[in-house]
Amino acid sequence: MQKERLVHVIPYKLENQLFETHQIPEGIELIQAPSIWQAGYKGEGMVVAVIDTGCDAQHPDLEGRIIGGRNFTDDDSGDPENFTDYNGHGTHVAGTIAAINPGSGVVGVAPEAKLLILKALGGKNGSGEYEWIINAINYAASQNVDIISMSLGGPIDVTELHDAIKAAISSNILVVCAAGNEGDGNQYTEEFSYPAAYTEVISVGSINLQRKSSYFTNSNNEIDLVAPGEKIISTIPGGRYAVFSGTSMSAPHVAGALALIKKLTEKEFGRVLSEPELYAQLIKRTIPLGYPKSLEGNGLLYLTTPQLLTDYLRQTNIAETIGV
């Protein structure tokens, strides 16, 4: 049987809808983003392209975050200026990256980062053609964004998609992808979703808020790290909020974290790091959870890992000095 030549939002589970909330989401706390904010880094000056179902640009928690957008689907007669989100998935992803918590909502990982909304999945079911995704990636690269976030996937390897991603990465753009939700709980079986299965991208698996591997997360040898993906609260169209689960929710945690890391390392190194260097800085900020590499890659995104290591070494040196 020929595989379907369509890309879909990485399937997610709607847990709950809310009209109001007031919190730093637990996933944001778990990856230690608030500690990085306290050090003065919130993603200012970074641009994240969100390739998804569009976004509710009027959501109060996204006010001032969205610098533009473009529609690559056939929704709204293909109007390139209309990136209305009829699904909700894209707005949820955008909120996890950069929501600003205006007093009665949520906050994202990088609340001072900017978002470029590229609608490449259409309709209420959030599906699209590979050509739409490819065009969106090429457009993001032409706009010199810092990071591309894609919580989407399809069953087949399309050469043109791979080429577009490689071109973006060669332009020093970090590409983050949701690993997929076809996992069967068996670490020895491999489930692949494209573009996450490409070696060049950063493939993100899911854990729950108790740091346990999610039952649905894909397992394969291309997983780079894991981030929270269960019961994640974020923005949805209409000024509302919802709790979703899926690797779709894990990927934007990493995209937002990279906005923090890129800004932080610019200060530390006195220059802009290359894509491979930034990837190394990301992996430096992970902790192993004890799962097989096929499930967790390098481990859980944990932004304060370098400081924890420094503190540990300092305490060890002190102990050795005083003969403990």
N, C-alpha and C positions, 0 to 999 in steps of 0.2 A: 504493500500500500504506500502511495506517495505521501510524504509528510506535508502538512498544511504550510503554505508559504505566507503565513501571517505571524506578526509579532503581537504579543498581548502584554498587558500589565501582568507582572508576576502575581499569580492569584493570591488574594489576601482574604482574611476573614474579618468581617465587621463584628466587633464585640459589643459595641454600645454607641449611642449617639447622645450628645449633650448640647444644651443651649448655652451653658456658661461653665467656666472652670476657672481656677486661679491657682496655678502651681508651676513649679519647674518639673517637667515630666521625669518620672523615675529613671527612664533610660538615659536622659541627659545627665542626671546625677551619677548614675552607675559608671559612665565613661569618664567621670571627673571633669567635665567641661567647666563647672563653676569655679574650680580652682585656677583654671587658665584665665578665666575672666578676671579674677581677683588680681592676677599678675599683669592685667592691662591689655589682654588680647581677646578680642571678640570678633575677629574676622574683617575688621575695617579695611576697605580697599580691595577685597577679594570678590571675584565674580564667579558664581556657580551657575552653570547652565543646567536646567532641569528638563530633561527630555522625557515627556510623560503625556498625561491626558489634558494638559493645560493647567490653568490655575484661576481661582477667584481673586483677581487683583484688588477687589474692594474689601476683602476680609480685613477687619481692623488690626488683626495681629500681624498682617503682612504690609501694613502701611509704610511706604517709603523704602521697602526692600526690593521691589520689582523695578528694574531699570528698563525693561522692554520685553517684547515677546513676539512670537511668530507662529503662525499655523501652517503646518505642512500636510494636514489631512484634508479630506473632502467635506468635513463639517462646515456648516454655514456657507455652502457653495464654494468652499475652498478659499474664503476670504483670508488672505495672509495676515491681516491685522487683528483678526478675531481669535483669541486663544481661550475662549470660554471653556471651563471644565464641566462637562456633563456627567462625569463619572465620580469625581471626588478624590480619586487616587492621587493625582498630581498636586492638588492643594494640600493634601495630607503630607506628602513628601516635602513640599516646599516649606511647610511649617516646621517640620523636624530640623530642617537645615537652618532656617533663619527667622522664625517667628520672633516677635519683639516684646510680648507680654505687656500690653498697655494697661494692665491693672486688673483685668478680668479675664485673662486668657492664658496662653502658654508661651513658652520661650523656646527657641531653637538652639542648636549647638553653637552656631555662630551668628548671634543676633545683630551684628553690624555688617555682615556680608551682604552683597547684592545678588539678586537672582535674575537670570535671563530665562524666561519661560518659553520653551520650544515644544509646541504641541505636535506630537508625532503619532499619538494614539487617539482614535476618535470614538464617537458614539457613547452610549451609556455603558457598553461592555468593555470599552478600553482596548480596542484592537486596531492594528494598523498594518500597512505594507512595509516590507523591508526598505523600499525606496524612500518612504517617509522618514524612517529612522536615519538612513544614510544621509539624506539631505539635511536633516537637523544637526547631525554630527559635523558635517562640512560647514554648515552655517556657524555653529558654535566656534569652530576653529578659526573661521574668518573674522570673528568678533574678538579673538584673543582672550577668551575666558581663561580662568585659572583651573577650573575643575568642571568636569561633566559628570552628572549623576543620572544613572539609568536604572530604574526599578522595573525593567521589562525584559522579556525574553521570548525566544522562539526555538523550535526544535531542530533547525538545520543551520549548518555552517554556510553562510553566504560570502563569497569571496569579496564582493564589493563592500560589504559591511566591515569585514576584517580590515580591508585596505583603508577605509575611512578612519577607523579607530587608530591604526598604526600611523596614519598621517597626523592625526590630532596629537598623539603622544610624541611624535617627532617634533611637534611645535611646543613641547614642554607643557602639555595639558595633561592633568591627571584624570583618568577615566575610571569611575567607580560603578560597579554593577552588582545588582542583587543576584545571589547564587542560584536562586530558584527554590520552589516549594514542592518538588516532586520526590522528596526524600522518603525512604521506606523504613527508616530507623536502623538499617543495616549498614555499618561502616564499610563493609567489603564490596557493596554494590555501588556503581557509579551512576549518577544522574547528571546529565549535562544540559545546560540552557545557554543559548547564545544571545548576547555577546559575553556573558560571564565566563564561559569556558575558554575564552582566548587567554593565552599566557600573558599578553601585554596589559590586560586590564586588572584592576583590583577587585577581586571577587569576594563578596561579603556574605557569610553565612549568618545564621541566627541562633541566639540564646534567649532564654526567658529572663525575667528580672531577678531570678534566684541563681543565675549563672549556670543553668542547666541547658544542655544542647536541645534545641527545638526538635520535636519529633518530625517536623515537615522539611527541615533544611536539607538541601542537596548535599551529598557527600561525593567528593572527587579530589583528584590531585591538583586541582587549580584553585582551591579555596585559599585565600590569603590570610583572612582573619575573620572574627565574628564580632557582632555587636547586638545590642538589644533589638528583638523583633517580635516580641509577644506583648499584647496588651499595651500598645504604644498610643498615647493620646496626642492628637495634633489637630490642626485646622481642617475643616471641610467647607465647601461652598455654602453661602448664605450666612456667614458670620458665626457658624456653629463649630462644634468639635466632635470628634469621634475617636473611639478606641479601635485600632486595627491590629491585626497580627499577620506576619509574613516576612520573608527576607526583603520584601519591598520596603519595610520599615527599618531594616538593619542598614541598608546601603546609605540612606541620607545621614545617618549618624556619622558614618565615615567621611562622607563628602563634606559635612560641616566641620568635622575634626580637622580635615586637611586644610580648610580655610584658616583655622587657628594655627595649625602647625606651620603653614607657609609664612604667615605673618611673623610668628615667633622666631622661626629660623632665619628670616631676613635680618632681624635684629641681632641674633646670636652670631651669625656668620658674616654680617656686613655685606651680603650680596644675595641675589636670588638663586636658590638652589635649582639644579636640574631635576627633571622628572624622576630619574633613578635615585638621586640623592634624597628627594622628598619621600619617595617610597621607603627608603631605608629609615628615614626619620619616623615615618608612620609605624613601621614594624618594631622600631625601638620602643614604641609606646604601646606594647601589647604584653599581656601576661598569660602564660599557659594555664589552661583549666583542667588538664589531664585527659582530654579526649584525644582520639586518634587525629593525626594531621588531616585525614580525609574529611573530618567534620569541623575542626577548628582552625586549620592552617597554623598560623603562628600564635593564635590565642585571642583573648578578648582585648578589644581596644580599651586602653586605660591610660589616659593622657598624662598622668603624673608619674608614670613608671620611672623616668630618669631621676626625678627628685627622690623617689623611694629608694632607688639604688644608691644615690649619693648619701642619703641619710643613713642607710645601712652600713655603707663603707666607713662613714665618719664614726658611727658608734663602735664598729669593729676596731678601728684604729685607736679610739679612746680606751676601749677595753684592753687592747694589747699593751698600750702605753702604761696603764696602771696595774697591769699584771693580772687582770681578771680572767 
